[in-house]
Amino acid sequence: MPPRMLCATDTGDSAIMTRLLLVDDEPNVLAALKRCLSVRDEFDSRECDYQFSAYTNPHEALQIAEQQPFDLVISDYRMPQMDGVRFLTELRLLQPDCISLILSGMTDLEGLIRAINLAGIYRFVNKPWNDMELRACVSGALAQQRLTQENQRMADELRLLRSRSTEQERELARLEREHPGITRVRWGPDGSVLFE
């Protein structure tokens, strides 16, 4: 799981900074994405604004991704230097937890299937997009990512607890072999321990 940057909220508490990587060969599309995602509406549950890194060249974006973790990437499907599927596939190797969205002005079913299978994209978004739908899509993707990370954290904790429990059971079995009856406790009616 990539480390996250903290930012201050209006209340003075620290909140998680969400890092977005935007990749499109058209600078005006990158500007429109930033504008769209910077707006907060009544359905926006973010604690803090997004931090954007935007690139017109997917090779440069991959170089940055080697050094800096991202929570979510939005990439164009058709770019002259590298197509979006290849870019997202390479990014996934660098940052497997980064969630991916792909943009396209064309409906290419074969490309969409390739993107889902190879790059593991979360969603395919048509150009031109509806601003509210795109914001909802990004919020939903990040919520799913947080849920997945929380489930992983809880599964790790459960494995650790089971490991500790197994160690304790082995120690109790060893004590019982060495001193039969030591692990059995007799309780009195008032909750006291009874000794024979």
C-alpha positions in Angstrom: 0.0 0.0 0.0 1.5 3.3 -1.0 2.2 6.0 1.6 -0.2 8.9 1.6 0.3 12.6 2.1 -1.5 14.4 4.9 -3.2 17.8 4.6 -4.9 20.1 7.0 -8.6 20.5 7.0 -10.6 23.5 8.2 -10.9 22.0 11.6 -7.2 21.6 12.0 -7.3 17.8 11.9 -5.1 16.0 9.5 -6.8 14.1 6.6 -5.6 11.8 3.9 -4.4 13.6 0.7 -5.6 11.7 -2.4 -3.1 11.8 -5.3 -4.5 11.6 -8.9 -2.4 11.0 -12.0 -3.9 12.5 -15.2 -2.5 11.5 -18.6 -3.7 12.8 -21.9 -1.8 14.1 -24.9 -4.1 17.1 -25.1 -3.3 19.8 -22.5 -6.9 21.2 -22.7 -8.3 17.8 -21.7 -5.9 17.7 -18.6 -7.1 21.3 -17.7 -10.7 20.2 -18.0 -10.2 17.1 -15.9 -8.5 19.2 -13.1 -11.3 21.8 -13.3 -14.0 19.1 -13.1 -12.5 17.2 -10.3 -11.7 20.3 -8.2 -15.3 21.2 -7.9 -17.2 19.9 -4.8 -20.9 19.2 -5.0 -23.4 18.1 -2.4 -22.5 14.4 -2.9 -18.7 15.0 -2.4 -17.5 13.3 0.8 -13.8 14.2 0.4 -12.1 15.4 3.6 -9.5 17.3 1.5 -8.8 18.3 -2.1 -7.1 16.1 -4.6 -3.4 16.5 -5.5 -3.0 16.4 -9.3 0.0 15.4 -11.4 -0.8 15.8 -15.1 1.2 14.7 -18.0 0.8 14.9 -21.8 3.5 12.2 -22.2 2.8 8.7 -20.8 6.6 7.9 -20.6 7.1 10.9 -18.3 4.1 9.8 -16.2 5.6 6.4 -15.7 8.9 7.9 -14.6 7.1 9.9 -12.0 5.1 6.8 -10.9 8.4 5.1 -10.2 9.1 7.7 -7.5 5.7 8.8 -6.2 2.6 6.7 -5.3 -0.8 7.5 -6.7 -4.3 6.5 -5.6 -6.0 6.9 -8.9 -5.0 7.4 -12.6 -7.1 8.7 -15.4 -5.6 8.0 -18.8 -6.6 8.7 -22.4 -7.1 5.6 -24.5 -5.5 6.9 -27.7 -2.2 8.8 -27.4 0.6 9.0 -30.0 3.5 8.0 -27.7 1.8 5.0 -26.1 -1.8 3.8 -26.0 -3.7 4.0 -22.7 -3.9 0.2 -22.3 -0.1 -0.2 -22.5 0.4 2.8 -20.2 -2.0 1.5 -17.6 -0.6 -2.1 -17.8 3.0 -0.7 -17.1 1.7 1.5 -14.4 -0.1 -1.5 -12.8 3.3 -3.2 -12.6 4.7 -0.2 -10.7 1.7 0.5 -8.5 -0.7 -2.5 -8.3 -3.0 -0.7 -5.8 -3.5 2.4 -8.0 -7.0 2.3 -9.4 -7.4 3.1 -13.2 -9.9 4.9 -15.3 -9.5 5.2 -19.1 -11.0 7.9 -21.3 -11.9 7.6 -25.0 -13.8 9.6 -27.5 -14.4 6.4 -29.5 -16.3 3.2 -28.5 -13.9 0.4 -29.2 -15.2 -2.8 -27.7 -12.1 -4.8 -28.4 -9.9 -2.1 -26.8 -12.3 -1.9 -23.8 -12.0 -5.6 -23.3 -8.2 -5.4 -23.6 -8.1 -2.6 -21.1 -10.2 -4.5 -18.6 -8.2 -7.7 -19.0 -4.6 -6.4 -19.3 -4.7 -3.1 -17.3 -7.4 -4.0 -14.8 -9.3 -0.8 -15.3 -12.0 0.2 -12.9 -14.1 2.0 -15.5 -14.1 3.2 -19.2 -15.3 6.8 -19.5 -16.5 8.3 -22.7 -15.3 11.7 -24.0 -16.9 14.1 -23.6 -17.8 13.1 -20.1 -20.5 14.4 -17.8 -18.8 16.3 -15.0 -21.1 15.0 -12.2 -20.8 11.4 -13.4 -17.0 11.6 -13.6 -16.8 13.0 -10.1 -19.1 10.2 -8.9 -17.0 7.6 -10.7 -13.8 8.9 -9.1 -15.4 9.0 -5.7 -16.8 5.5 -6.1 -13.4 4.2 -7.3 -11.6 5.7 -4.3 -14.3 4.4 -1.9 -13.9 0.9 -3.3 -10.1 1.2 -3.0 -10.4 2.3 0.6 -12.8 -0.6 1.3 -10.4 -3.1 -0.3 -7.4 -1.7 1.7 -9.5 -1.9 4.9 -10.4 -5.5 4.1 -6.8 -6.3 3.5 -5.8 -4.7 6.8 -8.4 -6.6 8.7 -7.4 -9.9 7.0 -3.8 -9.3 8.0 -4.8 -8.6 11.6 -6.9 -11.8 11.7 -4.0 -13.8 10.4 -1.7 -12.3 13.1 -4.3 -13.1 15.8 -4.7 -16.6 14.6 -0.9 -17.0 14.6 -0.7 -15.8 18.2 -3.7 -18.0 19.2 -1.9 -21.0 17.7 1.2 -20.2 19.7 -0.8 -19.8 22.9 -2.6 -23.1 22.3 0.8 -24.9 21.8 2.1 -23.4 25.0 -1.0 -24.5 26.9 -0.7 -28.0 25.5 3.0 -28.1 26.6 2.1 -26.9 30.2 -0.8 -29.5 30.4 1.7 -32.3 29.4 4.2 -31.2 32.0 1.7 -30.4 34.8 -1.6 -32.3 34.1 -4.7 -30.2 35.2 -2.8 -26.9 35.3 -4.8 -25.4 32.5 -8.2 -26.3 34.0 -9.7 -23.7 36.3 -12.5 -24.3 38.8 -14.6 -21.3 39.6 -16.5 -20.7 42.8 -20.1 -19.3 42.8 -18.7 -15.8 43.7 -16.3 -15.8 40.7 -13.2 -16.8 42.8 -10.8 -19.5 41.6 -11.0 -22.7 43.7 -7.8 -24.7 44.5 -7.8 -28.3 45.5 
